[in-house]
């Protein structure tokens, strides 16, 4: 069983120093078999909706709904947790790790790096590989 204490005990200097918990937005969007878990509030999603059709699947579950909807989050895919500033992403990353999810990363930086990763030039290169 992966309880919170066991997850936290593994988060030592080496863990953070090697960056096992995080991933740059551009790197994540290039991943195969991945899902972006958007944990922003409904109101935020209504304002800026992320579809990322040419990159990865997006699953929208507000932070406070994750415990009740955890069954919707696949364990067999890389899960990139995203929010506007990173705070909620860290919370849900830790929660998912405590529930046995092994392939979970925090997508770094909020909106700016995500928007940079989908700029026309980068999207063009992705679509014309």
Secondary structure as the mmCIF struct_conf table of DSSP 4:
data_model
#
loop_
_struct_conf.conf_type_id
_struct_conf.id
_struct_conf.beg_label_comp_id
_struct_conf.beg_label_asym_id
_struct_conf.beg_label_seq_id
_struct_conf.end_label_comp_id
_struct_conf.end_label_asym_id
_struct_conf.end_label_seq_id
HELX_RH_AL_P HELX_RH_AL_P1 UNK A 4 UNK A 9
TURN_TY1_P TURN_TY1_P1 UNK A 10 UNK A 10
BEND BEND1 UNK A 12 UNK A 12
HELX_RH_AL_P HELX_RH_AL_P2 UNK A 13 UNK A 17
TURN_TY1_P TURN_TY1_P2 UNK A 18 UNK A 21
STRN STRN1 UNK A 22 UNK A 23
HELX_RH_AL_P HELX_RH_AL_P3 UNK A 25 UNK A 29
TURN_TY1_P TURN_TY1_P3 UNK A 30 UNK A 30
BEND BEND2 UNK A 32 UNK A 33
STRN STRN2 UNK A 34 UNK A 38
BEND BEND3 UNK A 40 UNK A 40
HELX_RH_AL_P HELX_RH_AL_P4 UNK A 42 UNK A 47
BEND BEND4 UNK A 48 UNK A 48
TURN_TY1_P TURN_TY1_P4 UNK A 53 UNK A 55
STRN STRN3 UNK A 57 UNK A 60
HELX_RH_3T_P HELX_RH_3T_P1 UNK A 63 UNK A 65
HELX_RH_AL_P HELX_RH_AL_P5 UNK A 66 UNK A 69
HELX_RH_3T_P HELX_RH_3T_P2 UNK A 70 UNK A 72
BEND BEND5 UNK A 73 UNK A 73
BEND BEND6 UNK A 75 UNK A 77
STRN STRN4 UNK A 78 UNK A 82
BEND BEND7 UNK A 84 UNK A 86
HELX_RH_AL_P HELX_RH_AL_P6 UNK A 87 UNK A 98
TURN_TY1_P TURN_TY1_P5 UNK A 99 UNK A 100
BEND BEND8 UNK A 103 UNK A 103
STRN STRN5 UNK A 104 UNK A 107
TURN_TY1_P TURN_TY1_P6 UNK A 108 UNK A 110
HELX_RH_AL_P HELX_RH_AL_P7 UNK A 111 UNK A 117
TURN_TY1_P TURN_TY1_P7 UNK A 118 UNK A 118
BEND BEND9 UNK A 119 UNK A 119
HELX_RH_AL_P HELX_RH_AL_P8 UNK A 120 UNK A 127
TURN_TY1_P TURN_TY1_P8 UNK A 128 UNK A 128
#
